[in-house]
Amino acid sequence: MRKLIKKVNKPEGEFMHGYYISWWNLENLFDTFDCPTRPAWLQKTLKNELKGWDQSVLNQKIGQLAKIIRQMNNGAGPDLLGVCEVENKRVLDLLVNSLASLGRNYQVAHHDTSDQRGIDVAFIYDGNLFTSHEQFFYVVLKRTATRDIFQLNLKTVAGKTLIVIGNHWPSRRGGELESEPYRIMAAETLSYWHERILEKLGKNTPIVVMGDFNDEPFNRSMTEYALGTKSKTKVLKATSPRLLNLSWELLGDGLGTHYYNNFASLLDQFMISKGIAGGKSGFSLTQKPGWKHHVKIEIFSEMKSHGSYPSPTRFGRPSKKLDLNGFSDHYPVSIVVEEQTERVK
């Protein structure tokens, strides 16, 4: 196993594991046009959209994504990567295979949902650092199906539980305000299950919430319904299931994870539970040396467009506009969470 333990100023015998956790909207990582396992209803829906999306195009898309993932975490790759806009486990396995040079024991956690376009939320994690303990899928009750909220309970090598929750909330298609109620539904679903987790496992349960929320940190869905806040004090003193939204720190930089009409939006975010924010769960947040904030937008030079704004270069698809040198219409984001553990003798 790759050495990840570093000595810090802790009592004798105690060490910290630093886990590099990332999130990335992979932009329409579909299987091939003639995928034999795709349901008939979905094949009909995607028939025109996926024209020309053959194995060679898919391989190029996978290669482009892998090129970025291999550079993350100083070339070691993330310890855990949450992703969205993936069709099935096969494309995730292809992505993992393309990361073999990292020497990781990457495992995939995925669940097929009833989303209208067949795209899901999933996790890729290093099996030498974590084992999958339990998985839960929460349906957002919307008339037209959208992505489930995906909860993965992990066990670390030290035997501690770390919960990660992946989100891909309904888009702003049709207008930001017109579509806002759907994101509020997703936010309320997240908050409900957050509260249930704390009731069952304890108020200091360590939870990392990540995703493409299709809203910004200050939007109502995030603040009033997901109960995200920039105030650590409010999170630590709250009796409600509040989350510390780490992405507030980024708002003054003028950058985004997604660009629309040359406006930057922080749609991809990380939030942490009281247990991590207060460090009473055995896990705590840390700021990686050289980072300006606790959250980093992973903007690699080859991803960035050459226009007036630092927007990410899309890969697209043959049925509309395809750029074989593109990647995704979102930038990845990352944080580092530390686990306190005893020295192994």
Phi, psi and omega in degrees: 000140179299137184287120182236006185264129178233146180278135179231178183281074181236164177306154182307130178094353181255138179231172177233135169262129175259119181258123179270109186247129184231162176223141178207127168280114189275001176057087170055056175276081181269157168286176185294161182307321184260029181306120185288341183266357181288130179300152183300321181295324181284322177300321178295319180295320187265359188310310182282323182296326186260015176301128180086356180276081183260186185296326180293321178291317178300316179299321178294317178300313179301315180298321179293316178297316181297326180301323179281315183300323180294339180273342184291154179060045179056037177088002179264347185078155180292152174285328176215134181232118172270139183223159171219173187062047173241139185279318186202178182291330182300316181291329176291321177296322176298319179296315178299318179299326181284352179258013186302329183296343178286344181073021181271157173258062186291135176241157183244133171242118187212152179215129177286129180248181182262021180307144184304326181255006175073024180255143190233172172257143182208171176229144170242126184222155180280114181293347175278346181250329184225153165237144180284118184266309179211154176229141178224146182231121184252119182281130173274117188282086181238145184305314175259126190303141176230182184293140173290156168275130190248118178253130178237119176266119183250149171251130176277171179295340177274358177089006179272151177268131172234125182257131175239139182233119181261140183228144167217091188283161181307144186286176178268014180302132183093355179121141182300311183286322180297325182266353184304320180303329179291322178288328175295321175302314180295320180295318180293324176297314178301313183295322178300311183286331173302314179296320179296320179300314181294323178296321184278319188253352178114151188293340180257020178302130181281120183228131172247119178256130183219162175159175168263103187269353182055018170220164180263169184304331184268355180289155186302322181301322183281319187272318188265338185244314172284346179062040174273142181213159176269355184267110177297323180300317179297323179293316184290330182263353186289146171265344176271165183281070181281155177235142175273113181273108185287342187282350173303326182301333187275346191298330182280355185273349180074013179252162178221173174264347180214144181235134177223124184053038179067019173253130180277136179229137176267076182275335183259119191220163173239138171229148181233153181280171178304322183298324178277317181301323181266353178071020183262007183256359189091357177233148177212159178275142175225153178258120183294137178306134180093348177274143178283329183226178175288333178254138177241129169277121185276089181256095176273146190303322183288343178277335191278133178293162184262013180277198183285343183239144185280049182284152179287147180276120182286149171276319178073205179203155186301330184289344179234269178226123184246132174234102183295347176262005179274181184227287182203162176272007175233149169271149172287160173228152184217154171222171174234126177245132181256144176244128175275131182214164181278151174299135176276120184264000000 
